[in-house]
Structures are given as C-alpha cells and as structure tokens.
Amino acid sequence: MPNLIPVIGMEIHAELNTKTKMFCTCPNGYELQEKPNQNICPICLAHPGMLPVINRQAVEWTILTGLALNMKVAKNSKFDRKNYFYPDLPKGYQISQYDQPLTSGGVLKVGNREIGITRIHLEEDTGMLSHVDNKSYVNLSRAGTPLMELVTDPDIQSAKEAKEFCQLYQQILRYLEISEANMERGQMRCEANISMQEAGRFVTENGMVKPLLDYKLNPKVELKNINSFKAVEKAIEYEIKRQTKAIEANEKLIQETRGWDEDKLKTFTQRVKETSADYRYFPEPDLPPLEITDELLANLTATLPELPHNKLERFVKQFKFNLEEAKLIIVDKNVADYTEEVVSELIGWIVSLPETEGTEEEIWENNGRKLVKMINNWLVNNLFKHLNEKKIAIDKCKITPENFAEFITLIYQGKINNSVGQKILGEMFDTGEDPTAIMEENNLTQMDDQDELIGIIDEIIEANPKAIEDFNAGKENSIKFLMGQVMAKTEGRANPQEVIKFLNAKLK
C-alpha cells in the first residue's frame, strides 16, 4: 500500500464589522441580516445604472490584517468580477479580487510550524438561502457585507493543525477588533481543501502542489458547511479516512465540493468543483484601481496592537504564567487586558503591605509565581464560572481589576480562606463592592484566636462520639466529618490547616 499523507489548505472568510456595507451606504451588522430583505438598496440589488463605491475602512482593515501576518501589501490593487449564477447573488457576479489581491505571502505559526498564507483579499458577501418544506427562500440583507478571504498554502498536515490555525486566526481578527468572527453566526466561515498524496512523490512550491517525475496527483476535495472549530477537525478527519480508503481500494476520486453533515458526521457530494477559469474573471469596470501609499501603510502599521502570540510570550516571561495558563487567558483580548490590570494593581497592593520588604522587582521575583497561581485559580476556576453562568463578558463584570487584586491580597495575607473567599467573590460579582468592606460587614475575617478555635473543636469532639469511635477504629475519613462540623460552626472562618492540626493533636 502507498504511504499516503494529507495535504490540506484552508480558505477562511470573515465578515468585517464596518459601519456600512462594502459598496453602498446600507448599515452593516449581523442583527440586520436577520431581517429578511430589509437592509438593502438598489446597489445591493444591482438595479440598472447603480454604481458601487469602495468602503475605505474595509480596505484598510484588510491591509491591517495582512500586516499582522507579515504579508506583502500590494502598492497597486483592483477589484474583479467573479461571474456565476446563484439565487443569492442578485448581480449574477460577485465583486471580488483575482490576480491583484491587497496582500500576499504571509505566515502564521501553529505550534512549532509556520503555515504559509497565499493571500488575503477583499470582496462582498452574498445573500443567504434557507430551505423549508421543499421551498427555498432568498434573504439579501447580507448581500454586500464586506468579506475578507484568507487562503493558505497547502502546508497544513492534520485536522488538528487546521483547527488550531482557524482558532489562532480568529484570535487575531478579534485582537484587531475588525470582526467578531463568530462561526455559529456565519461571521467566520472555514472551508478546507484536502487531498491524499503519496509521500515523497510531490513537492509544495509557491503555494502549489507539484508532482515529481511521472506521479499523478490525486484530486482534491473542498469541504463546505463547516460552522464550528470542532466540526473543522471532524470533517477533515472524516475526509482523510474516506479518500484513503477509496485510493487503497483503487476507486476513482473526483475533484468536487462536498458538504459536512453535522448530524451524520460525514461529508456528502454537492457539486463538481469549479476552477478559476469557470468564473470568467475580468476587472470590475465600475471601480477604479487602488493605489496604496507608503503614508497609509505607515499609519496602519502604527495602529497594530500587541498580537496574541506576542502577548502569550510576554505573559510567560514578564508575569511568570506558565504556558498553558497564559494560552487560556490570552484567547480573549478583554480577559488578557483584565488580567494584566489585575497584576499591575496587585503589585501595588503587595508593596503597600507593612510586612513586605524590597523593591517591586525583588518582591515580584520572590513572590510573583505564587501570586500568579492565585490569580489564575480565582480567575479561571471561580470568576469565569460566575461569568459563564450569567453569560456576562468580563468587560461588563462589576468586579474591577483593582478590587480583584485587593481580593487576592486578602487571600495572600491569610485574612480569608478558600471557603470565605467563595462567598466574598460571589458578593463582589453581584454588587461590585470591594472585598474588604464585604469581609468586615459580614464578619468574615479568618479566626486568629487559637483559644476560641480550640474551644469550638472541643465542643465538636464532645458532640460526636461516634465519629471519634470510627477514627479510633482506623476510619480516617471521620476526621473530615469533624473538620466539616468545625467549619460549619465557625461559618467558614477557621483556617482549615489549623483545624486539621488541632484535631489530629487531640485525637491522637
């Protein structure tokens, strides 16, 4: 049997969240797309004599994305007509870009591998079709939305790598704040091109797969209808197995477009795949060529934010997060910004403590990792839980970074334990009140009176002779029961480590 390996390339469409559509003044927005055939004008509908006008913001954002991915920006570009007939395309052609895209030749690193990016070009979105009770309905409210398309080189080697590439690209779009890139809403659409080729019998050059000697390339399949990252991985995995099985059985494969059936978890034939010649591209006669100036490039470069991979590296080096912690935090730019503010505020809180000695640098060098672990634990395992339950984004959270840092300081000082911390954090989330005020108003300060604690432990031991009997019989779980009774009696204010220490001393 031949040694077959997958050759995968991705095409990713992202709707840009400009104020207006690509070639007219109709408002742009996902919520407007949900109103069938209302958010349209004569330009959207291609009425005779209507002329398009280029959305400058969409052009600049496409260039900005290219700069973020280290791409070459074309000094001269243009739009083209991509001709095909479909009910959701009122003009009978789509205004897109063919041989002079705005950007080309970039890379995006996935793990330790660099995935080449052939191009990113700008076009208009089509309308939408829905099929109900053997009828098809056309909604043109989405028609004309600015749509940015990224095309990779055929460098991707696995379904997992394809999924990770899409996720990283989504992060970049969100960091640039140019697209919400929500796959479930269709704001980001991923399509995969997959073929199985014999190892050692082909090469990839300039974004093209080329056979060696007399080898004949196997045809590729384009996968559509993929609406989640999980589906990207599953659909590609299925197609790899399907094509491999067919080749090994000497079955004929064809170049085609296939859809992904989420319910049956399998791909299905849609149509024979077109080539670029089928679209009869020619320059759009109603739009002028684009000239990209050095001044514009300099201005756009100056607006580039810190990108996810740079932020990941900085969080590990500067703030002492481990790699996995940092990866989880930087996924969402707002979460990353919130976390960075917490760290900054926390340093101030720790420096201000009377028992703290040394400079900020010395304090962070000695205590930074411990503090970061506490931030990560209370942020990811606790605050995220409240945010998810209430479906609130972190930038809408009532807990300010300063108050969250104050909360971590109380834990660091040992003034509150984990149990009390849960109560205080819940109250902070609901009210936005600062943690020290909540602690004092509700008398939640951790007990520091050992005589009082020992007295309570004596009461619990006297009231639970069966648990003492079980402990003496070797059932050590009974000590956990006693500890729970003490914590309940003290309303969570006792230090758990102190409780265990005194219980062990008295029972042994």
JOPEQUI-V488519 format. One record per residue. RES is the residue in one small letter. PHI is phi in degrees with one decimal (NA if undefined). Layout:
RES;PHI / RES;PHI
This chain:
m;NA / p;-67.9 / n;-84.5 / l;-90.8 / i;-128.8 / p;-77.9 / v;-118.6 / i;-127.4 / g;-129.1 / m;-116.2 / e;-120.4 / i;-124.3 / h;-98.9 / a;-131.4 / e;-76.6 / l;-87.7 / n;-93.3 / t;-69.0 / k;-70.3 / t;-125.8 / k;-71.4 / m;-68.4 / f;-129.5 / c;-149.7 / t;-99.3 / c;-62.7 / p;-59.2 / n;-113.0 / g;167.4 / y;-60.2 / e;-61.8 / l;-72.7 / q;-70.3 / e;-79.9 / k;-102.6 / p;-56.7 / n;56.4 / q;-106.7 / n;-91.8 / i;-139.7 / c;-146.6 / p;-57.5 / i;-71.3 / c;-56.5 / l;-91.5 / a;60.7 / h;-65.4 / p;-55.9 / g;84.9 / m;-82.6 / l;-111.0 / p;-76.6 / v;-129.3 / i;-71.3 / n;-81.6 / r;-61.6 / q;-60.4 / a;-64.1 / v;-63.1 / e;-66.2 / w;-68.7 / t;-65.6 / i;-63.9 / l;-59.2 / t;-63.3 / g;-60.2 / l;-63.4 / a;-64.6 / l;-106.2 / n;57.8 / m;-97.0 / k;-83.0 / v;-96.6 / a;-71.5 / k;-71.7 / n;-128.8 / s;-140.3 / k;-159.8 / f;-105.8 / d;-131.7 / r;-96.6 / k;-104.0 / n;-93.2 / y;-163.2 / f;-105.1 / y;-159.2 / p;-58.9 / d;-88.6 / l;-121.3 / p;-62.3 / k;-77.8 / g;83.6 / y;-154.9 / q;-113.3 / i;-79.0 / s;-140.1 / q;-131.3 / y;-117.1 / d;-94.9 / q;-132.5 / p;-67.5 / l;-64.6 / t;-138.2 / s;-156.7 / g;65.4 / g;-120.1 / v;-143.2 / l;-135.2 / k;-83.6 / v;-118.4 / g;64.8 / n;-101.7 / r;-114.4 / e;-98.0 / i;-97.1 / g;-72.3 / i;-115.0 / t;-68.5 / r;-165.5 / i;-130.6 / h;-126.3 / l;-115.9 / e;-153.4 / e;-105.1 / d;-79.2 / t;-93.7 / g;-77.9 / m;-126.2 / l;-114.0 / s;-128.5 / h;-121.6 / v;-135.7 / d;51.1 / n;62.8 / k;-123.5 / s;-116.4 / y;-117.8 / v;-105.9 / n;-119.3 / l;-97.9 / s;-62.2 / r;-82.3 / a;-57.2 / g;94.6 / t;-63.6 / p;-60.3 / l;-129.0 / m;-104.3 / e;-115.0 / l;-102.8 / v;-123.0 / t;-89.5 / d;-71.0 / p;-78.4 / d;-101.0 / i;-78.2 / q;-110.2 / s;-156.2 / a;-64.5 / k;-63.7 / e;-65.5 / a;-63.5 / k;-62.1 / e;-65.1 / f;-60.1 / c;-62.0 / q;-65.6 / l;-66.2 / y;-66.2 / q;-59.7 / q;-57.4 / i;-63.2 / l;-59.4 / r;-74.3 / y;-64.4 / l;-74.5 / e;59.2 / i;-112.7 / s;-157.3 / e;-72.4 / a;52.6 / n;-84.0 / m;-68.7 / e;-63.9 / r;-91.6 / g;80.9 / q;-76.9 / m;-138.2 / r;-126.0 / c;-107.7 / e;-126.1 / a;-116.0 / n;-106.4 / i;-131.9 / s;-141.9 / m;-109.2 / q;-126.2 / e;-76.8 / a;-58.0 / g;82.8 / r;-115.0 / f;-154.9 / v;-134.8 / t;-111.8 / e;-133.4 / n;52.2 / g;76.2 / m;-121.5 / v;-92.0 / k;-123.5 / p;-74.7 / l;-104.2 / l;53.7 / d;-96.6 / y;-68.3 / k;-105.1 / l;-64.0 / n;-75.9 / p;-67.5 / k;-102.2 / v;-120.7 / e;-101.4 / l;-99.3 / k;-121.7 / n;62.5 / i;-105.1 / n;-121.1 / s;-159.1 / f;-65.6 / k;-61.0 / a;-68.3 / v;-56.3 / e;-66.6 / k;-66.5 / a;-65.4 / i;-67.1 / e;-59.2 / y;-63.2 / e;-67.5 / i;-60.5 / k;-66.1 / r;-63.0 / q;-67.5 / t;-60.9 / k;-61.6 / a;-66.3 / i;-64.5 / e;-66.3 / a;-94.0 / n;59.2 / e;-86.1 / k;-82.9 / l;-101.2 / i;-124.5 / q;-75.9 / e;-150.4 / t;-103.2 / r;-123.7 / g;-99.7 / w;-111.7 / d;-94.6 / e;-65.9 / d;-75.7 / k;-89.7 / l;54.4 / k;-151.7 / t;-91.8 / f;-144.8 / t;-68.4 / q;-110.8 / r;-165.0 / v;-67.6 / k;-72.2 / e;-77.7 / t;-108.2 / s;-60.2 / a;-64.6 / d;-66.5 / y;-87.8 / r;49.7 / y;-59.0 / f;-153.1 / p;-57.7 / e;-67.3 / p;-73.7 / d;-92.7 / l;-125.6 / p;-75.5 / p;-61.1 / l;-101.8 / e;-116.7 / i;-98.0 / t;-87.9 / d;-62.8 / e;-62.8 / l;-63.1 / l;-61.5 / a;-64.0 / n;-65.1 / l;-68.8 / t;-60.3 / a;-68.1 / t;-92.7 / l;-60.8 / p;-81.5 / e;-66.2 / l;-87.6 / p;-52.6 / h;-67.3 / n;-69.7 / k;-66.3 / l;-57.7 / e;-62.5 / r;-69.6 / f;-62.1 / v;-73.2 / k;-75.6 / q;-83.3 / f;-102.2 / k;72.6 / f;-69.7 / n;-79.7 / l;-60.3 / e;-67.6 / e;-61.3 / a;-65.0 / k;-57.9 / l;-66.7 / i;-75.0 / i;-81.0 / v;-54.2 / d;-106.8 / k;-59.4 / n;-65.3 / v;-65.9 / a;-62.5 / d;-64.3 / y;-61.6 / t;-61.5 / e;-63.6 / e;-66.2 / v;-61.7 / v;-59.5 / s;-61.4 / e;-66.6 / l;-65.0 / i;-57.7 / g;-62.1 / w;-64.1 / i;-65.7 / v;-62.0 / s;-77.3 / l;-70.1 / p;-62.0 / e;-83.7 / t;-89.2 / e;-124.2 / g;107.0 / t;-78.9 / e;-56.8 / e;-63.3 / e;-68.0 / i;-62.7 / w;-70.7 / e;-62.8 / n;-84.7 / n;-121.2 / g;-56.6 / r;-63.8 / k;-62.7 / l;-66.3 / v;-64.4 / k;-61.8 / m;-67.4 / i;-58.8 / n;-61.4 / n;-62.2 / w;-76.3 / l;-77.3 / v;-74.5 / n;-86.2 / n;-122.2 / l;-64.4 / f;-57.4 / k;-62.0 / h;-64.9 / l;-62.4 / n;-67.9 / e;-63.4 / k;-92.3 / k;54.4 / i;-115.8 / a;-75.9 / i;-65.4 / d;-74.8 / k;-106.5 / c;-72.0 / k;-73.7 / i;-79.7 / t;-75.5 / p;-55.9 / e;-64.1 / n;-69.0 / f;-66.5 / a;-64.5 / e;-61.9 / f;-61.4 / i;-63.1 / t;-62.4 / l;-61.6 / i;-68.5 / y;-58.1 / q;-77.2 / g;80.6 / k;-76.7 / i;-135.2 / n;-99.7 / n;-61.6 / s;-62.5 / v;-66.9 / g;-57.6 / q;-60.2 / k;-64.4 / i;-65.3 / l;-62.3 / g;-61.5 / e;-69.0 / m;-61.3 / f;-63.4 / d;-76.9 / t;-112.1 / g;80.7 / e;-72.3 / d;-76.1 / p;-66.0 / t;-64.1 / a;-63.5 / i;-62.7 / m;-60.7 / e;-74.2 / e;-63.1 / n;-106.5 / n;51.1 / l;-104.5 / t;-63.5 / q;-60.6 / m;-63.6 / d;-119.1 / d;-92.2 / q;-64.6 / d;-62.5 / e;-62.5 / l;-64.3 / i;-61.8 / g;-60.8 / i;-65.3 / i;-61.5 / d;-61.8 / e;-61.9 / i;-65.6 / i;-62.6 / e;-65.8 / a;-84.1 / n;-133.1 / p;-62.7 / k;-64.3 / a;-65.3 / i;-66.8 / e;-61.2 / d;-63.3 / f;-64.7 / n;-66.8 / a;-86.2 / g;98.2 / k;-88.2 / e;-71.1 / n;-65.2 / s;-63.7 / i;-68.6 / k;-67.8 / f;-61.6 / l;-63.3 / m;-61.4 / g;-61.2 / q;-65.6 / v;-65.1 / m;-63.7 / a;-67.1 / k;-63.7 / t;-92.6 / e;55.2 / g;80.7 / r;-84.4 / a;-74.3 / n;-78.5 / p;-56.0 / q;-64.1 / e;-66.6 / v;-61.6 / i;-61.8 / k;-62.6 / f;-71.3 / l;-62.1 / n;-60.6 / a;-63.5 / k;-78.8 / l;-83.8 / k;-105.7
